[in-house]
Amino acid sequence: MPITRQPHVLAIVAALAVAGCASNAPRLTNQQDQSLYRAHAGEPVKSFRYFGRIRQWETVGDSGVAVWTRPDTAFLLDVSQGCLDLEWSPSLSMTTERDRVQVGFNDILVQRTGDKAVKRCRIQAIRPLDVKGLRNAQKQLADLG
């Protein structure tokens, strides 16, 4: 089931921090954004249970996507190179096999606005995200402002 793209959490945090601080407040770069997600990703797993609903998703560089399957459950998925459309896609879905998403077998499905073609991005790695740690880090960044 596709989901409409949610606002980028870190962009919102950075915008709030900048709005409440002096004009020289630091903004997150794309590299800092990627580092934050990757720092809160656990050891790779081979698969996870998925029942057809992505609650939220965020691109992480040009070859990664963080997907939330529940409010407190998220995974960082590394996908095959060449999936640059992830950043510009208004919707995202995943293939599954028996309610599981598996490394090397399943894909992220990306479709750009106005384009009928669907791009398949093979999942190369799955790492569970420490959602609580990620949220705390985002809060700390907001508090710096």
N, C-alpha and C positions, 0 to 999 in steps of 0.2 A: 504494500500500500504506500503510495508516494505521500510525502509530507511537504507542505509549503515551507520554504526557507525561513528560518527564524532569524531575528537580528543577531549579529555577532556579539556575543556576551562581552568579550574583551574590548571591543570597540565602544560599547556602551559604557563600560567601566572607565575606559580611558577618557571618553567624552565627559563623563560626570566629574572625573578628577580634574580635567582641564577647566571645566566650567567653574569649579569651586576654588581654583588656585590662580596664582599669578600666571601671566602669559608665558613665562618661561618653564612651565611645568613639563616634565618629560612625557612623551607619548610612546606607546608601545610600537616598536617596529615589527614588521612581519616576522623577522628572526626571533625577537623576544616572545612574540605570540606562540610561535612553534616551540620554542624552548620551554615555555610554561606548560603546554600540553604534554610534551615528551617527558618532562621532569616528573609528571604525576601519572605516568603510564607504568603499569606493572610488568612483570615478566610475560613473554609471549605465551598464548594459549592456542590450541588447535581449532577450537570452535566455541560458540556460545549459543544458548537457546534464544530463539527469536520467534515471536508469535505475530509478526506482520505489522507492527506499529513502531515507527520511529517518532519519538516525542519531540526531538530537537536534533539538529546537526550543525556542525561547524567545519569548514575546511581548515586543514592544517598544512600549509604549504601547498605545493602542486602535486603531491603524491600521498596525501593523507586526509582523513576525515574522522572527526569525533562524532559518534552517534550515541544518543541517549535512548535506551529502550524502556526505561522507567525513570522517575525523577532522581533516583539515587543510584542508577546503574548506567554506566557509559563505557564505551570501548573506543580505543584509538585504532583505526584501520589504516594500514599502509596498503596502497593500491599500486597497480602497475604504472610505470612511467607513461607519460603521454595523456594523462587524464586531467589536462589543464582546464577542461570545461567544468570541473567540480566547483570552482569558485564562482562561476557565472550561472550555474543551474538553479532555477527556481524550485525544483523538486528533486527528490532523491528516493530511490527504493533499492531493495536488495533481493537477490535470488536466495532461495533456501532449499534445503533438502531435509524433509522430515522435521520441520521446526528448528533446524540448526543452520547457522552460518559457519562455513568451514574455510580455513586457509587453503588457497590454491585450487579451490573448487567453485566457490561462489563469487558473485560479482556485485559491485555497486552499479546501479543503472542510472545514467545521467541523461537528462533531456533538456536542451536549451529552449528558451521561450521562442515560439514560432517555428521550431524545428521538429519535424516528425520523426527523425532518426533518433534512436536511443543508443547511447554509447555504453559499452560494457567495460567496466574497469575491474580487472581480476584482483581479489583480495590476496595480498602477499603476506600480511602479518596482522594478528589481532592481539591487542594488549588491553587489559582492563584498566580503566581510569580510576584513580582515587578521587572521586567526585567531591568528597568533603575537603580533602587537601587542596584540590583545584579551586574550589569556592573560597577557601580561606586565603589562598595566595591572591586571588582576584580582589578580595576585600582589602588585603594589605596594600595592594597596588592603588586601590581607590583611596585608602586612608593616607597615602603618601602626599596626596594633593592637599 
